[in-house]
Amino acid sequence: RITEHAPSWWHGWSPDGAVLAYTCVRNKQFGIAVCPVKGGKETVLISGPHHYDGPDYTPDGAWIWFNSDRGGCMDLWRMRADGSDPERMTQGDSVDWFPHPSPDGKHVCYLAYPAGTTGHPFGRDVELRLIPSAGGTPRTLLGLFGGQGTINVPSWAPDSRAFAFVRYSALRS
């Protein structure tokens, strides 16, 4: 056990492997927290009356990307590794979840649900998208049947040329 605090669910490692970033619920509010891999004091970097989820570090350790509805709808955000300077990185009609920066630091892959989707459900038509790590226009890489579990955790190949994802079979009646 890394932290005594619950609920907590893991999402990312710091580049040096010493710190975990995870989603937490503390005092009935979602947040993003970090703690040493070897255990120790938890630090909640950001929290509030909104949903916070999917934290993952950039390869230089300077930023943590996450998704939040703090701007009114679920978009991608990033903040400095100390929790300062939160910055909205997507702002479109899609419902954006689980940003994962590439190991070369050039891009962020994420899961986009259609507008109006609540949460991050399983068994939906979704898109895998890529956005430049400095921000800009995202591009769709692939439309697929997936959702919860498609890219919840870091899945890039070390050379940044590919990433793993899960596609579900659509059951038809």
BAVO-749942 format. One record per residue: residue in one letter; x, y, z of N, C-alpha, C in turn. Coordinates in pm, whole numbers, plus 50000, padded with zeros to 5 digits. Layout:
BEGIN
AXYZXYZXYZ...
REM end
This chain:
BEGIN
R500844988250000500005000050000500895012450000I500585021649910501385033949897500835045049985T499505046649986498885056950068497815050550155E497645055950273496605051150365495265057650333H495265067550245494055075150216493255068550104A491945068150122491075062150021489815070650008P489195070449892489595062949773490705070049696S491495061949630492595066649546492745056849431W492975061749311493265052649201494355058349114W495295049649081496545053249014496345056948869H497225066048822497255069548681498645071848626G499605077448698500885080548636502075080048731W503255077348672504545077448742505305090048702S506045095648796506965106448760508085100448674P508725108548589509775103048501510925096348576D511225100848696512305094648773511845082248849G510555078948839510025067048904509835068349054A509985080249109509945082049254508575086149308V507695091249222506415096849268505265091349183L504155088549247502935084649178501945096149178A501265098149066500165107749056498885099749045Y497865103849117496625096249117495435105249146T494275099849113493025106449143492625102549285C492025111949355491595109149491490265116149519V489615111849623488465119049677488785121549823R488885134249858489165138349996488135148750036N487585147350152486555156550201485425158250100K485045147150036483935146549939484205154449812Q485495157149782485845164149659486915156349584F486745155849449487765149649366489015158249364G490165151849343491415159149331492475150549265I493615156749243494815149849194495835150849307A496385139349345497365138849453498625131749405V499695133549479500955126649454501495121649588C502305111049580503035106549698504235098349652P505245097249736506415089249700506035074549678V506665068249580506425054149551506705045549673K507695049249751508065041449870507145044149988G506125052249966505195055750073505625068750138G504705075050204505015087750269503835097050261K504115109750281503085119950288502435122250151E501135121850150500355125250031500245140450021T500355145549898500125159649871499025160849767V497925167249804496845169849708497225182549634L497415181149501497855192349419496715201449376I495565195549349494425203249302493165195649341S492145202749386490865196549420489805207449419G488585203149430487485212649433486175205849404P485145213649377483815208049357483625201949217H484675200749141484595195249006485215181249004H485105174648890485725161448873487155163348822Y488095156148881489495155948838489875141348820D490575138048711490895124048686492055123148587G492615111148575493565107648471494905114648471P495535117648587496805124848583497955116648524D498755123148442499945116648385501005127348361Y502235124148397503365133448387503875134848243T504415146648213505195148348090506565142048114P507265138248008508545131248026509625139548096D509505152748093510485161048165510075163348311G508885158548349508415159948486507905173748521A507855182848424507445196648451505925198148465W505175189948395503715191448390503035178248425I501835179248476500925168048492499665171448412W499365163048315498125164348238497025156948312F495775161648299494635155148361493365159448288N492245153348321490975158148267490105163148381S489305173348350488445179348451487285186648384D486195187648459485055195548412485025209248480R486145213448536486215226248607485905238248518G485975236448386485645247248293484225246248239G483415236948291482035235648248481745222648174C482755216948110482615203948045483945196548059M483935183448032485145175548052486155178347941D487245184747977488325188347885489645183847945L490695184847863492045182047911492645194647969W493405193048075494105203748144495525199048171R496375208548201497685205148255497995215348365M498845211048458499305219848565500765216748588R501465225848648502855223248683502875211748785A503985204848794504085193148882503845196449029D503925209249065503625213149204502155217149222G501345215849115499915219049121499585233249080S500565241349049500305255249012499985256548863D499455267948826499205271948687498355262148606P497165258048656496325249448572495945256548443E496025249248333495785255048201494915245448119R493825250548066492925242447984493565240347848M493615227647803494305224247678493355220347565T492145215947596491135213347493489875220847533Q489095224247431487855231547457486985230247333G486425218447317485575216047202484285209547245D483595203547150482325196947180482505183147241S483665176847218483875163247268484055163247420V483865151447478484055149147621485385141747632D486425148547680487815143847670488325137847801W488935125847790489405118447907490795112647884F491505110347991492735102448001493855106947907P494415118847930495535123447849496835116247887H497585112147785498855105347809499945111547721P500855119347782501965125247706502895114447650S503365116747528504305107347465505675108447532P506455097647532507785097947594508745108147533D508535111647404509405121947343508925136147374G507795137347443507295150347484506585158347377K506355152647260505785160147148504255160247143H503625149547190502185148147176501535142847303V500205144047304499395138147409498265130547341C498135117847373497055109547322495945109547426Y494685109647379493565109347473492345103147409L491335100747491490085094747450489005105447443A488305106347330487255116247311485915109247292Y484985112747378483605107947366482785118347291P481645114247235480765124047170480225134147270A479885145947221479295156447305478095150847380G477955155147503476815151047585476995138147662T478125131247642478375118847717478615122347864T478005114647952478205116448095479215106148143G480255110748209481285101748260482145096048149H482695084148173483535077348074483085062748065P481875060748008481275047448008481975037547914F481755024947940482185013747858481205012147741G481705006947630480835002947519480215014347443R481045023547397480575035247322481465037447201D480935044547105481765049146994482585060947044V483885059747033484815069847083485905072246978E486765081847004487895084446916489175085446998L490255080246944491575082846997492095095246925R492525105047001492995117546942494405120646991L495065129046913496425133546943496445148746938I497045154947037497195169447041498665172647065P499195183247003500575187147035500685190347185S501795186847246501935188847390501915203547431A502215212447339502145226747369500745232247348G499805223747303498455228047274498255229747125G497045231847086496755233546944495575224946903T495465223046774494335215646719494575200546730P493645193446794493785178946800493435172646666R493975160646643493565153146525493105139346568T492115134446499491585121146528492465110746461L492915101146540493725090146489492855078346447L491795075746526491005063746503489675064846575G488605061346506487315059546570487155044846603L486615041546720486485027746760485365026146861F484995013646886484025010246989484835006947114G484695014947218485505013147338484925021047452G485785028747516485355036947629486165033747752Q485485032147866486165028947991487105017147968G488375019047998489375008547981490155009347851T489775018047758490475018747629491905023647646I492095034647716493455039847745493505046447882N492995039847984492955045948117494325048648177V495315040848140496645042148201497695044548092P498875049348130499925051848031500185039547943S500285041847812500405030347722501295032847601W502095043447602502995046547491504175036847487A504615033647366505885026547348507015036047385P508135031247435509235039947476509755049247365D509625045247238510105053647128509065063547075S507895064147138506805073247101506205070746963R506485059246905505965056446771504645048946772A504235043846888502995036246898502505036347043F501255032747060500715031047194499675019847190A499465013747304498495002947317497145008547356F496095002147308494745005847346493864993547337V492674994647394491724983547392490504987747312R490154979147215488934981047136488004969647176Y486724972747192485744962647231484954958047111S484514945847114483624940647011482224945747038A481604951046936480224955746952479294943746944L478554941447049477594930347050476304935246985R475844927846888474624931446817473544921346848S472334925946870471234916446898470394914246775
REM end
